[in-house]
């Protein structure tokens, strides 16, 4: 399998881990990106929003069935999802605050280009922290799953993408 295909599968797996790691109410209130640059508080990255713990639990159950997780794996994945959600909460709150700052800067009577540029740099640094946190969760997930289960997970994501399920409708 080529490197690009492997990277694509793992990035898709990361999306699931990210979804599982999403706290009960993401800082963006479950909205998609609307208007220029998501200035209504919508997310920049378009990740699926986990509106409540029940939804996250349903996703965990579907994944557990699809991957044929053993009971101990189910508990490990559930614990990982909770730890990841807790770790992501402050990062998502910080991103929500940056989005609010961005909205205010763009609505100001006078554009402050230096402040906009500085905010962009802060956002990029925060995005890097979020990606790093998600990657760590993804690596932990990979250690829980067998190679066959990781393969099934990657295949399932490929099918999901081919059928046009890329996230919330805009």
N, C-alpha and C positions, 0 to 999 in steps of 0.2 A: 504494500500500500504506500502511495506517495506521501511525502511530507505534508503537502497542502491538504490532502484528504484527511490525514491524521489530525492536523491542526483544526480543520473545520469540524471534525467530530468532537474534539475536546472542547472547542469553543462552544459548541452546542450543549455539551454536557455541563459546561460552566453556567450556561443560561438556566438549566434546571437547578443547579446548586444555588444560583443567585435567587431564583424564584423561591426555593425552599427557605433560603436565608432571610427573605424579606420579612420585616416585622409585621405585626398585625395591622398596623396602619402606617404605610410608608409616609414619609414626610410630605409627599406630593399629593396625598389625599386620594390616591387611586386614579388620578387623571392622566390622560395622555398628553402629548405635546400639542398645544393649540396656539395659534398666533405666532408672531415672530419670536424665535428663540425660546419658546416655552415660557413667555413672560407671565402667563397666568399661574405660574407655579408648577406647571407640568414638568416631567422629567426630561432631561437632555438625552438620555440614552434609550428611551423607549422600552425599558424592561417591563415585563408583565408585573402588574401590581397585585400584591396579596392584600386583599381588603380585610380579611379576618383570619383568625387562627383556624376556623372550621374549613376555610378554603385550602389553607396550607395542608391541613390534615387530609383532605380529600386527595390532594395532589400526591401526598406521601403514600396513601393507600393505593392509588392507581399505579404509581411507580413500583411499589413493593410487589404488587400482583404481576405487572408486566415483566419485572426482572426476576420474579420468583425468589424473593428474598426469604431467607430463613428467619425465624423469630428473633434470634439474637442480632441479625443484620438490621431488621426493622427497628429494633430499639436503638441500635447504634446510629442509624440514619436519622431517626427522630431526635435523638440527643444532639447530633450534629446540626440539624436544622434549627433547633432551639439556641444552641451556642452561637451559631452563625447569625441568627436573627438578633440576638443580644449584642453581638459585636458590630453589626451593621447599623443598629438604631442611631448611635451618636453620629455616625458618618452621614446617614441620610438626613438627620436633623441639621447638620452643618451644611449639607447641600441645599436644603430647603431655605436656610438663612441666606446663603449666597444667591439663590434664585431671587429672593425678596430684594436683596441689595441690588441685583442686576435690574430688576423691574424698576426700582426707584431711580437708578442712574439713567435708564433709558427714557423715563418719563419726566426727568428734570427739565426745566426751561432751557438751561444751558448744559450741553453735553460736556462732561468731564472726561476727555479721552484718556488721560493718565489714570484716572480711577477705574475706568472701564478696562484698560489694559492690565492694571494691577489685579482687578477682580478676576479677569480671565486666567492669570497666572495662579491665583489662589485656587480657582476651580480646577485647573489642570492638576495641581498638586493633590487636591482632594480626590479627584478622579483616580489618580495613581494609587492612592491609599485604598480606595474602594476596590479597584481591580486586584490589588495585592491580597486583600482580605478574601475576595471571591476565589482567587486562585488557591489560597491556602485551604479553603473549604473544599474546593474541587479535589485537591490532592488528598485530603482526608477522606473524602467520599471514595476516591479511587482505591484507597487502602482497605476500605470496608468491602468493596465488591470483588468478586472473582473476575478473572479475565473474560470469561464468557458473559458475565453480567454487564461488564463495561462495554463489550461489543454490542449486546442487545440494546443497551441504553443509547449508544451512538447510532445504531440503526434506527431506533425509534424516533430519534430527533431528526434524522434525515428524511424519514417518511413524513413527519409532521411538517417540516419545511416544504417538501415537495407538494403538499396539499394546500399550501398557501396560508398556513397558520404561523404568522410571524409576530404575533402579538395582538394587542387590542386594535380594533378597527378605529380608524381616524375619521 
